Amino acid sequence: MLEIRDVTKHFGERRALDSVSFTVGEGRLTGFVGGNGAGKTTTMRIMLGVLAADSGTVSLDGRPLTADDRRRFGYMPEERGLYPKMKVHEQLVYLARLRGLRAGDAATKADDLIDRLELTERRDEPIEKLSLGNQQRAQIAAALVHDPDVLVLDEPFSGLDPMAVETVLGVLAERAARGVPVLFSSHQLDVVERLCDDIVVIAGGSIRAAGTREELRAANAGKQWELQVADDAAWVRELPDVDVVEFDGGYVLFEAEPAGAQSVLQHAARRGEVHRFAPRRPTLTEIFREVVQ
């Protein structure tokens, strides 16, 4: 488990991180979301040792991170950093060799990632000749080629089309299934919500929310309720202290205090069969908007 505890960082008079704390569990995909300048990249760079924290700790499996630990990290920065003149395969082999792999093992792992990330036809092309999306795939392969023990990826889906996103998601899920802690930032909240086991929301250098998808949705459930009945539900419009948001035959989405919602349920039960009644769980986008305000 990777643990960030009470990490604070200043740049001059500006406090970029303010007592940031969260964990990335073993075998868990953790999404790290926040607006531009929220502190995501700074946090990741401190994890990697690129920046030093003013205070706080980063630990792995309960002990402080060492330089040897960090050599076993896979890191993908938001800015593309591969050598533009090198061919895809030779670059991956070179990077794997820098991480200590033997030539044969490095070539095998490079071939496997090129195949998994659907870069086979671009295997012997220089990076600068690739499309932006394929450059992104190559950058992801570079972070994975040495079989890292921990993955930290900054905006890995940037520039990828929907099919490429699915391909990359599959590769990351495979790594997590092997027990690798995976942390990635993304502005694509729908992808984070669909893929991640855990979600961390940061704004203004502070953690605003953290937990599993369902924990965050339950904790941020508001005053909206869903009701599905066998017959027409138009009668809900006539009840006091109830505001109908959406209506479609036997389905109604409404806003009410808990007592008002229970009154709706009681009316529904007296009228006939109730198929569904539950608080509406907000999407990650809605949670994000709520907690960063």
Rosetta silent file (secondary structure, phi, psi, omega in degrees, C-alpha in Angstrom):
SEQUENCE: MLEIRDVTKHFGERRALDSVSFTVGEGRLTGFVGGNGAGKTTTMRIMLGVLAADSGTVSLDGRPLTADDRRRFGYMPEERGLYPKMKVHEQLVYLARLRGLRAGDAATKADDLIDRLELTERRDEPIEKLSLGNQQRAQIAAALVHDPDVLVLDEPFSGLDPMAVETVLGVLAERAARGVPVLFSSHQLDVVERLCDDIVVIAGGSIRAAGTREELRAANAGKQWELQVADDAAWVRELPDVDVVEFDGGYVLFEAEPAGAQSVLQHAARRGEVHRFAPRRPTLTEIFREVVQ
SCORE:     score description
SCORE:     0.000 S_00000001
   1 L     0.000  133.241  175.226    0.000    0.000    0.000 S_00000001
   2 E   -95.428  127.143 -176.552    1.221    3.463   -0.908 S_00000001
   3 E  -126.491  128.575  175.015    0.370    6.030    1.767 S_00000001
   4 E  -108.585  124.098 -172.961    0.625    9.805    1.605 S_00000001
   5 E  -131.408  116.345  173.360    0.310   11.362    5.048 S_00000001
   6 E    53.567   42.932 -178.825    0.027   15.082    5.917 S_00000001
   7 E   -82.370  125.480  177.837    2.107   16.230    2.940 S_00000001
   8 E  -124.289  141.034 -179.573    2.486   19.997    2.677 S_00000001
   9 E  -145.170  131.329  175.526    4.359   21.904   -0.025 S_00000001
  10 E  -112.439  145.485  166.318    4.977   25.611   -0.601 S_00000001
  11 E  -118.765   98.869 -172.500    6.246   27.401   -3.669 S_00000001
  12 L    65.344 -127.215 -179.994    7.330   30.725   -2.247 S_00000001
  13 L   -85.417  -10.533 -175.946    4.345   32.190   -0.433 S_00000001
  14 E   -88.859  128.608  176.504    1.863   29.906   -2.191 S_00000001
  15 E   -89.621  106.823 -177.872    0.799   26.748   -0.409 S_00000001
  16 E   -80.122  -35.235  177.981    0.435   24.170   -3.180 S_00000001
  17 E  -132.298  136.867 -176.071   -0.427   21.249   -0.872 S_00000001
  18 E  -126.426   95.176  177.122   -2.017   21.499    2.552 S_00000001
  19 E    51.936   52.022 -179.072   -1.733   18.356    4.715 S_00000001
  20 E   -74.544  127.145  179.652   -2.603   16.010    1.859 S_00000001
  21 E  -139.850  130.676  170.677   -3.382   12.463    3.048 S_00000001
  22 E  -170.272  169.956  179.395   -4.729    9.406    1.200 S_00000001
  23 E  -125.063  153.094  172.211   -3.799    5.816    0.396 S_00000001
  24 E  -118.890  108.108 -172.789   -3.454    3.777   -2.788 S_00000001
  25 L   -74.340  154.305  176.690   -4.318    0.210   -1.923 S_00000001
  26 L   -62.023  126.953  179.922   -2.579   -2.894   -3.185 S_00000001
  27 L    72.083   17.059 -178.115   -4.335   -4.109   -6.313 S_00000001
  28 L  -112.150  138.808  171.521   -6.589   -1.043   -6.335 S_00000001
  29 E   -92.377  116.322 -176.166   -7.160    1.405   -9.151 S_00000001
  30 E  -115.454  121.679  177.595   -7.308    4.857   -7.565 S_00000001
  31 E   -90.982  133.747 -177.541   -8.451    7.893   -9.521 S_00000001
  32 E  -115.959  106.267 -171.314   -6.964   11.244   -8.539 S_00000001
  33 E  -120.322  146.847  179.393   -9.191   14.061   -9.754 S_00000001
  34 L   175.297  160.745  180.000   -9.078   17.824   -9.496 S_00000001
  35 L   -71.923  175.950  176.151   -9.044   20.950  -11.621 S_00000001
  36 L   -60.281  133.098 -179.932   -5.970   22.543  -13.153 S_00000001
  37 L    79.313    8.902 -177.387   -3.622   23.720  -10.404 S_00000001
  38 L   -73.187  -25.853 -179.703   -5.380   21.635   -7.740 S_00000001
  39 L   121.996    6.231 -176.775   -2.161   19.878   -6.694 S_00000001
  40 H   -63.918  -53.623 -176.242   -2.320   16.515   -8.474 S_00000001
  41 H   -65.172  -39.291  177.523    0.985   16.738  -10.340 S_00000001
  42 H   -59.992  -44.319  178.034    2.811   18.220   -7.347 S_00000001
  43 H   -60.010  -45.329 -179.063    1.607   15.320   -5.186 S_00000001
  44 H   -63.941  -39.532 -179.753    2.734   12.786   -7.763 S_00000001
  45 H   -67.429  -31.920  175.139    6.146   14.389   -8.113 S_00000001
  46 H   -68.974  -39.742  175.952    6.628   14.231   -4.356 S_00000001
  47 H   -57.202  -40.300 -176.119    5.745   10.525   -4.441 S_00000001
  48 H   -82.800   -8.165 -178.162    8.419   10.000   -7.074 S_00000001
  49 L    82.592    8.281  177.024   11.016   12.068   -5.259 S_00000001
  50 L   -70.898  -36.577  174.069   11.159   14.650   -8.046 S_00000001
  51 L  -119.341  153.273  175.156   10.057   17.251   -5.481 S_00000001
  52 L  -102.079  136.227  175.977   10.639   17.297   -1.744 S_00000001
  53 L   -75.393  149.098  173.006    7.747   17.921    0.632 S_00000001
  54 L   -70.794  -34.368  177.048    8.051   20.658    3.243 S_00000001
  55 E  -158.723  166.447 -178.141    6.491   18.242    5.723 S_00000001
  56 E    98.581  173.843 -175.497    4.652   14.943    5.764 S_00000001
  57 E  -135.614  154.716  169.449    5.603   11.454    4.633 S_00000001
  58 E  -124.774  123.971 -176.253    5.190    9.035    1.736 S_00000001
  59 E  -130.179  157.410  177.888    5.444    5.372    2.681 S_00000001
  60 E  -126.625  120.870 -178.832    5.148    1.986    1.010 S_00000001
  61 L    54.056   38.227  172.822    3.816   -0.955    2.993 S_00000001
  62 L    86.778    3.332  179.004    4.252    0.992    6.216 S_00000001
  63 E  -129.439  152.637 -178.810    7.847    2.147    5.767 S_00000001
  64 E   -59.211  143.423  178.211    9.334    5.330    4.305 S_00000001
  65 L   -65.281  141.071  174.586   10.044    5.222    0.586 S_00000001
  66 L  -113.592  171.345  176.721   13.659    4.696   -0.434 S_00000001
  67 H   -62.163  -37.357  178.432   15.484    5.379   -3.690 S_00000001
  68 H   -64.748  -39.496  176.436   15.404    1.631   -4.419 S_00000001
  69 H   -58.927  -45.953 -175.068   11.616    1.595   -3.936 S_00000001
  70 H   -67.536  -24.878  175.169   11.203    4.443   -6.377 S_00000001
  71 H   -66.856  -20.483  179.314   13.235    2.596   -9.021 S_00000001
  72 L   -95.688    9.340  174.504   10.447    0.043   -8.974 S_00000001
  73 E   -86.268  149.814  166.995    7.794    2.674   -9.703 S_00000001
  74 E  -109.147  123.106 -175.904    6.291    3.174  -13.107 S_00000001
  75 E  -126.977  132.084  173.350    5.676    6.870  -13.756 S_00000001
  76 E  -120.962  110.394  178.875    4.070    8.586  -16.696 S_00000001
  77 L   -74.282  159.877  178.082    4.291   12.396  -16.604 S_00000001
  78 L   -65.607  -37.212  178.789    1.618   14.522  -18.219 S_00000001
  79 L   -80.946  132.722  179.867    4.234   16.052  -20.526 S_00000001
  80 L   -67.316  131.788 -173.309    5.469   13.625  -23.170 S_00000001
  81 L  -130.324   18.500  179.506    9.108   12.848  -22.473 S_00000001
  82 L   -81.434  160.139  178.937   10.224   10.115  -24.882 S_00000001
  83 L   -74.538  115.673 -171.015   13.104   10.533  -27.303 S_00000001
  84 L   -65.377  -26.776 -176.053   11.432   11.674  -30.547 S_00000001
  85 L   -86.686  -17.040 -177.899   14.040   10.196  -32.925 S_00000001
  86 L   -79.505  146.803  176.945   14.071    6.709  -31.382 S_00000001
  87 E   -75.617  156.163 -173.884   11.816    3.967  -32.709 S_00000001
  88 H   -55.550  -54.294 -174.580    9.068    2.647  -30.458 S_00000001
  89 H   -64.991  -46.546 -177.616   10.518   -0.812  -29.842 S_00000001
  90 H   -64.936  -32.123  178.645   14.121    0.260  -29.392 S_00000001
  91 H   -68.134  -42.719  178.942   13.051    2.981  -26.990 S_00000001
  92 H   -65.191  -40.182  177.313   11.087    0.574  -24.805 S_00000001
  93 H   -63.211  -43.821  179.603   13.974   -1.876  -24.775 S_00000001
  94 H   -59.687  -45.875 -178.594   16.384    0.916  -23.877 S_00000001
  95 H   -67.608  -37.415  177.149   14.218    2.094  -20.987 S_00000001
  96 H   -65.570  -38.524  178.135   13.747   -1.452  -19.711 S_00000001
  97 H   -64.980  -37.247  176.497   17.506   -2.005  -19.832 S_00000001
  98 H   -61.570  -28.566  179.846   18.017    1.170  -17.791 S_00000001
  99 L   -87.763    6.008  172.895   15.771   -0.411  -15.161 S_00000001
 100 L   101.183    1.880  179.689   18.003   -3.480  -14.987 S_00000001
 101 L   -76.925  147.478  174.273   16.321   -5.949  -17.334 S_00000001
 102 L   -70.934  158.522 -173.959   18.434   -8.220  -19.504 S_00000001
 103 H   -56.174  -46.240 -178.678   18.339   -7.590  -23.250 S_00000001
 104 H   -64.357  -44.089  178.861   16.184  -10.627  -24.027 S_00000001
 105 H   -65.162  -39.859  179.510   13.688   -9.937  -21.245 S_00000001
 106 H   -62.106  -43.238  179.931   13.526   -6.262  -22.212 S_00000001
 107 H   -65.311  -40.339  179.778   12.743   -7.143  -25.838 S_00000001
 108 H   -64.358  -45.189 -179.621   10.076   -9.653  -24.806 S_00000001
 109 H   -67.759  -36.315  176.654    8.323   -7.214  -22.493 S_00000001
 110 H   -63.646  -44.252  179.349    8.502   -4.451  -25.115 S_00000001
 111 H   -61.236  -42.611 -178.313    6.950   -6.761  -27.707 S_00000001
 112 H   -63.173  -44.975 -179.405    4.181   -7.771  -25.302 S_00000001
 113 H   -68.944  -38.299  176.743    3.243   -4.177  -24.474 S_00000001
 114 H   -59.520  -41.142  178.506    3.390   -3.100  -28.109 S_00000001
 115 H   -68.072  -47.398 -176.592    0.953   -5.895  -28.905 S_00000001
 116 H   -64.631  -34.182 -177.760   -1.349   -5.194  -25.928 S_00000001
 117 L   -94.724   11.434  172.889   -1.462   -1.467  -26.654 S_00000001
 118 L    58.250   48.513  177.356   -2.072   -2.075  -30.359 S_00000001
 119 L  -114.155   14.060 -173.562    1.127   -0.458  -31.588 S_00000001
 120 H   -55.337  -42.934 -178.647    2.364   -3.406  -33.644 S_00000001
 121 H   -72.321  -12.672  179.850    2.178   -1.574  -36.954 S_00000001
 122 H  -108.352   10.676 -173.498    4.116    1.331  -35.426 S_00000001
 123 L   -52.496  -41.637 -174.208    6.767   -0.842  -33.773 S_00000001
 124 L  -109.617   24.704  175.742    9.664    0.424  -35.887 S_00000001
 125 L  -100.372  145.152  175.466    8.543    4.022  -36.364 S_00000001
 126 E   -68.146  150.326 -177.333   10.211    6.929  -34.527 S_00000001
 127 H   -54.222  -40.489 -175.021    8.105    8.531  -31.827 S_00000001
 128 H   -66.192  -16.246  179.853    7.938   11.849  -33.670 S_00000001
 129 H   -90.206   -8.356 -177.893    6.173   10.182  -36.613 S_00000001
 130 L   -81.603  155.619  170.155    3.336    8.821  -34.482 S_00000001
 131 L   -65.550  164.097  179.678   -0.036   10.444  -33.985 S_00000001
 132 H   -60.099  -38.264  179.005   -0.573   12.084  -30.590 S_00000001
 133 H   -64.905  -42.260  178.837   -2.724    9.159  -29.495 S_00000001
 134 H   -71.368  -31.846  172.828   -0.086    6.606  -30.420 S_00000001
 135 H   -61.343  -38.553  179.053    2.589    8.691  -28.725 S_00000001
 136 H   -65.092  -40.954  177.584    0.457    8.489  -25.602 S_00000001
 137 H   -62.336  -41.528  178.950    0.247    4.703  -25.888 S_00000001
 138 H   -63.578  -37.528  178.943    4.022    4.527  -26.268 S_00000001
 139 H   -65.864  -39.119  177.172    4.429    6.710  -23.183 S_00000001
 140 H   -64.828  -43.232  177.618    2.177    4.368  -21.202 S_00000001
 141 H   -58.882  -38.036  179.990    4.200    1.380  -22.440 S_00000001
 142 H   -63.897  -32.890  179.173    7.370    3.116  -21.231 S_00000001
 143 H   -75.643  -19.276 -173.410    5.901    3.353  -17.719 S_00000001
 144 H  -105.422  -15.645 -164.353    5.009   -0.350  -17.730 S_00000001
 145 L   -64.847  -23.160 -179.464    7.884   -2.046  -19.535 S_00000001
 146 L   -98.126   16.475  179.925    9.928   -2.874  -16.410 S_00000001
 147 L    52.954   64.452 -175.345    6.966   -4.472  -14.580 S_00000001
 148 L   -67.254  155.138  176.679    6.754   -1.825  -11.834 S_00000001
 149 L   -82.416  -22.619  178.772    5.602   -2.550   -8.298 S_00000001
 150 E  -140.377  140.088  177.920    3.637    0.732   -8.172 S_00000001
 151 E  -116.768  129.441  176.479    2.101    2.749  -11.029 S_00000001
 152 E  -129.073  112.030 -172.277    1.680    6.542  -10.942 S_00000001
 153 E  -124.518  124.403 -178.337    0.208    7.961  -14.145 S_00000001
 154 E  -100.090  108.832 -179.378   -0.526   11.630  -14.811 S_00000001
 155 L    53.980   57.234 -178.004   -3.377   12.021  -17.334 S_00000001
 156 L   -68.303  -18.755 -176.376   -2.793    8.688  -19.128 S_00000001
 157 L   -97.630    2.611 -179.849   -5.944    9.018  -21.264 S_00000001
 158 L   -61.431  127.892  176.950   -5.163   12.439  -22.691 S_00000001
 159 L    82.941    1.158 -178.839   -5.407   12.403  -26.482 S_00000001
 160 L   -93.723  140.254  174.256   -6.839    8.882  -26.682 S_00000001
 161 L   -78.102  168.012 -175.119   -9.973    8.044  -28.645 S_00000001
 162 H   -55.803  -38.572  179.299  -12.672    5.930  -26.924 S_00000001
 163 H   -66.920  -40.203  178.555  -11.367    2.637  -28.321 S_00000001
 164 H   -66.286  -37.196  176.733   -7.813    3.436  -27.206 S_00000001
 165 H   -57.924  -44.714 -179.697   -9.110    4.360  -23.736 S_00000001
 166 H   -63.132  -39.022  178.804  -10.664    0.899  -23.452 S_00000001
 167 H   -62.170  -47.918 -179.292   -7.404   -0.731  -24.526 S_00000001
 168 H   -65.129  -40.618  177.958   -5.392    1.175  -21.922 S_00000001
 169 H   -57.024  -41.726  179.556   -8.001    0.496  -19.242 S_00000001
 170 H   -62.153  -41.877  179.814   -7.658   -3.212  -19.891 S_00000001
 171 H   -65.512  -43.423 -179.999   -3.880   -3.096  -19.480 S_00000001
 172 H   -66.072  -38.919  178.822   -4.111   -1.098  -16.222 S_00000001
 173 H   -63.789  -36.567  176.845   -6.768   -3.431  -14.841 S_00000001
 174 H   -62.110  -42.870  179.469   -4.473   -6.386  -15.547 S_00000001
 175 H   -63.877  -42.901  178.674   -1.681   -4.743  -13.545 S_00000001
 176 H   -62.654  -37.648 -179.959   -4.027   -4.050  -10.640 S_00000001
 177 H   -63.547  -21.510  176.506   -5.206   -7.670  -10.726 S_00000001
 178 L   -84.687   -1.246  179.001   -1.584   -8.680  -10.056 S_00000001
 179 L   100.555    5.746 -178.281   -1.635   -6.619   -6.853 S_00000001
 180 L   -77.713  128.327  170.514   -0.007   -3.440   -8.171 S_00000001
 181 L   -69.863  128.860 -177.601   -1.258   -0.176   -6.567 S_00000001
 182 E  -122.914  120.109  175.446   -2.298    2.070   -9.471 S_00000001
 183 E  -117.820  127.614  173.971   -2.816    5.824   -9.088 S_00000001
 184 E  -141.862  145.585  174.654   -3.770    7.962  -12.052 S_00000001
 185 E   -95.670  153.425  177.397   -5.086   11.449  -12.556 S_00000001
 186 L  -164.772  144.655  171.449   -7.654   12.254  -15.200 S_00000001
 187 L   -88.558   -8.380 -178.408  -10.041   14.991  -16.251 S_00000001
 188 L   -88.085   85.908 -171.685  -12.302   12.343  -17.779 S_00000001
 189 H   -64.699  -29.839  178.474  -14.541   11.833  -14.771 S_00000001
 190 H   -65.874  -36.683  177.223  -16.749    9.298  -16.522 S_00000001
 191 H   -67.216  -45.300  179.216  -13.714    7.063  -17.085 S_00000001
 192 H   -59.409  -45.763 -177.743  -12.605    7.448  -13.462 S_00000001
 193 H   -63.689  -39.152 -177.271  -16.076    6.634  -12.171 S_00000001
 194 H   -75.017  -35.086 -171.294  -16.390    3.556  -14.367 S_00000001
 195 H   -94.252  -40.772 -162.786  -12.910    2.157  -13.800 S_00000001
 196 L   -79.121  144.959  170.515  -11.656    3.078  -10.353 S_00000001
 197 L   -77.768  -40.385 -177.408  -12.042    1.183   -7.116 S_00000001
 198 E  -129.257  153.542 -177.859  -11.207    4.312   -5.114 S_00000001
 199 E  -134.818  135.341  176.024  -11.419    8.028   -5.855 S_00000001
 200 E  -122.667  126.726 -179.675   -9.545   10.964   -4.338 S_00000001
 201 E  -110.612  125.386  179.514  -10.743   14.521   -5.033 S_00000001
 202 E  -121.052  142.253  176.681   -8.327   17.414   -4.521 S_00000001
 203 E  -151.277  134.169  179.080   -8.992   21.161   -4.811 S_00000001
 204 L    58.830   29.740  178.864   -6.859   24.092   -3.776 S_00000001
 205 L    79.772    6.005 -179.584   -4.153   21.757   -2.509 S_00000001
 206 E  -123.535  145.314  176.257   -6.486   20.005   -0.036 S_00000001
 207 E   -76.514  122.820 -177.908   -8.197   16.632   -0.184 S_00000001
 208 E   -99.315  -25.187  179.176  -11.941   17.270   -0.351 S_00000001
 209 E  -161.120  146.805  177.721  -13.177   13.683   -0.618 S_00000001
 210 E  -157.643  139.665  179.088  -11.705   10.172   -0.667 S_00000001
 211 E   157.639 -174.413  175.156  -13.169    6.678   -0.629 S_00000001
 212 E   -71.344  165.697  178.392  -14.655    3.992   -2.802 S_00000001
 213 H   -55.493  -48.436 -175.593  -17.068    4.977   -5.555 S_00000001
 214 H   -70.367  -33.620  176.459  -20.071    3.829   -3.562 S_00000001
 215 H   -62.921  -43.405  179.871  -18.867    5.452   -0.345 S_00000001
 216 H   -67.544  -39.964 -179.666  -18.551    8.809   -2.085 S_00000001
 217 H   -66.838  -39.418  179.087  -21.902    8.447   -3.801 S_00000001
 218 H   -69.024  -41.494 -177.834  -23.614    7.484   -0.550 S_00000001
 219 H   -67.473  -26.999 -176.214  -21.920   10.245    1.438 S_00000001
 220 L  -107.228   12.037  175.189  -22.894   12.873   -1.122 S_00000001
 221 L   -63.242  132.612 -176.088  -26.427   11.722   -1.780 S_00000001
 222 L   -99.817 -132.288 -176.127  -28.636   14.781   -1.541 S_00000001
 223 L  -107.013   19.364  178.629  -32.350   15.286   -1.402 S_00000001
 224 E   -97.106  140.702 -176.891  -33.219   13.583   -4.669 S_00000001
 225 E  -133.398  150.190  177.336  -35.181   10.347   -4.669 S_00000001
 226 E  -113.802  136.380  177.493  -36.246    7.850   -7.314 S_00000001
 227 E  -132.351  130.917  174.797  -39.616    6.121   -7.358 S_00000001
 228 E  -127.047  119.957 -179.787  -40.800    3.481   -9.820 S_00000001
 229 E  -122.190  166.851 -176.463  -44.368    2.217   -9.525 S_00000001
 230 L   -70.304  -34.822 -177.144  -46.533   -0.093  -11.580 S_00000001
 231 L  -106.038 -170.878  179.835  -49.021    2.617  -12.541 S_00000001
 232 L   -67.039  138.043 -177.023  -48.822    6.284  -13.459 S_00000001
 233 L  -107.340   22.860 -177.848  -46.957    8.383  -10.887 S_00000001
 234 H   -62.458  -23.652 -177.993  -48.360   11.791  -11.845 S_00000001
 235 H   -61.958  -21.380 -179.346  -49.975   12.065   -8.409 S_00000001
 236 H   -60.582  -30.593 -179.392  -46.540   12.828   -6.900 S_00000001
 237 H   -61.303  -24.230 -174.427  -46.819   16.332   -8.395 S_00000001
 238 H   -89.462   -7.834 -175.999  -49.733   17.070   -6.071 S_00000001
 239 L   -79.808  145.385  179.629  -47.961   16.254   -2.808 S_00000001
 240 L   -73.085  150.663  175.443  -46.754   19.118   -0.584 S_00000001
 241 L    60.569   28.779  177.703  -43.017   19.806   -0.120 S_00000001
 242 L  -129.873  126.273  177.492  -42.106   17.645   -3.112 S_00000001
 243 E  -112.421  116.328 -179.684  -40.496   19.019   -6.272 S_00000001
 244 E   -78.605  125.396 -179.920  -40.614   16.731   -9.308 S_00000001
 245 E   -95.361  -40.141 -177.108  -37.379   16.869  -11.302 S_00000001
 246 E  -147.347  139.498 -177.553  -38.138   14.207  -13.884 S_00000001
 247 E  -141.044  134.217  177.189  -41.283   12.272  -14.726 S_00000001
 248 E  -153.438   90.149  178.738  -41.951    9.418  -17.145 S_00000001
 249 L    63.612 -110.637 -179.183  -45.072    7.353  -16.582 S_00000001
 250 L   -88.000   -0.205  179.891  -44.403    5.181  -13.564 S_00000001
 251 E  -108.100  137.421  175.988  -40.982    6.699  -12.906 S_00000001
 252 E  -144.223  135.831  172.239  -40.414    9.927  -11.038 S_00000001
 253 E  -109.344  125.123 -175.000  -37.299   11.673   -9.776 S_00000001
 254 E  -139.893  161.335  176.315  -38.111   14.192   -7.079 S_00000001
 255 E  -109.045  134.943  178.482  -36.535   16.402   -4.436 S_00000001
 256 L  -168.317  157.389  170.642  -37.711   16.278   -0.834 S_00000001
 257 L   -68.797  160.887 -178.549  -36.500   16.121    2.739 S_00000001
 258 H   -52.216  -40.001  179.750  -36.307   12.575    4.167 S_00000001
 259 H   -65.234  -40.313  177.359  -39.677   12.942    5.899 S_00000001
 260 H   -65.746  -37.081  178.962  -41.281   14.111    2.659 S_00000001
 261 H   -65.044  -40.978  178.414  -39.725   11.229    0.760 S_00000001
 262 H   -64.705  -33.865  176.593  -41.141    8.726    3.242 S_00000001
 263 H   -63.992  -40.767  176.748  -44.553   10.316    2.757 S_00000001
 264 H   -60.277  -45.241 -179.773  -44.238    9.740   -0.995 S_00000001
 265 H   -61.046  -42.521  179.546  -43.369    6.098   -0.368 S_00000001
 266 H   -62.588  -43.047  176.858  -46.365    5.639    1.928 S_00000001
 267 H   -60.371  -43.362 -178.184  -48.703    7.146   -0.676 S_00000001
 268 H   -63.260  -42.485 -178.368  -47.198    4.891   -3.346 S_00000001
 269 H   -64.897  -35.127  178.161  -47.597    1.749   -1.242 S_00000001
 270 H   -70.041  -28.380 -175.673  -51.263    2.548   -0.612 S_00000001
 271 H   -84.261  -24.922 -177.951  -51.875    3.029   -4.327 S_00000001
 272 L   162.434 -154.742 -173.963  -50.291   -0.176   -5.567 S_00000001
 273 L   -77.250  133.362  176.830  -47.060   -2.003   -6.296 S_00000001
 274 E  -106.151  117.792 -179.767  -43.742   -0.180   -5.728 S_00000001
 275 E   -85.425  -33.360 -178.111  -40.920   -1.452   -7.945 S_00000001
 276 E  -156.593  138.561  171.175  -38.213    0.862   -6.696 S_00000001
 277 E  -149.794  121.240 -176.779  -37.700    3.553   -4.109 S_00000001
 278 E  -164.774  153.408  171.607  -34.224    4.846   -3.235 S_00000001
 279 E   -65.633  143.341  178.754  -32.178    8.008   -2.837 S_00000001
 280 L   -78.234  126.911  178.253  -30.554    8.964   -6.084 S_00000001
 281 L   -85.534  127.245 -177.165  -26.781    8.461   -5.950 S_00000001
 282 L   -71.182  156.259  173.452  -24.949   11.357   -7.622 S_00000001
 283 L   -76.404  166.646  177.723  -22.423   10.863  -10.423 S_00000001
 284 H   -61.934  -37.343  178.116  -18.754   11.622   -9.869 S_00000001
 285 H   -59.538  -43.050  178.969  -19.153   14.801  -11.893 S_00000001
 286 H   -67.493  -40.318  177.310  -21.902   15.971   -9.542 S_00000001
 287 H   -62.475  -44.274 -179.443  -19.859   15.006   -6.466 S_00000001
 288 H   -58.523  -48.196  179.781  -16.847   16.836   -7.857 S_00000001
 289 H   -60.482  -37.765 -176.903  -18.830   20.011   -8.418 S_00000001
 290 H   -70.672  -46.154 -171.491  -20.286   19.803   -4.940 S_00000001
 291 H   -80.748  -19.225 -179.024  -17.109   19.168   -2.950 S_00000001
 292 L   -92.936   -4.002  179.868  -14.850   21.662   -4.733 S_00000001
 293 L   -66.924    0.000    0.000  -17.214   24.614   -4.292 S_00000001
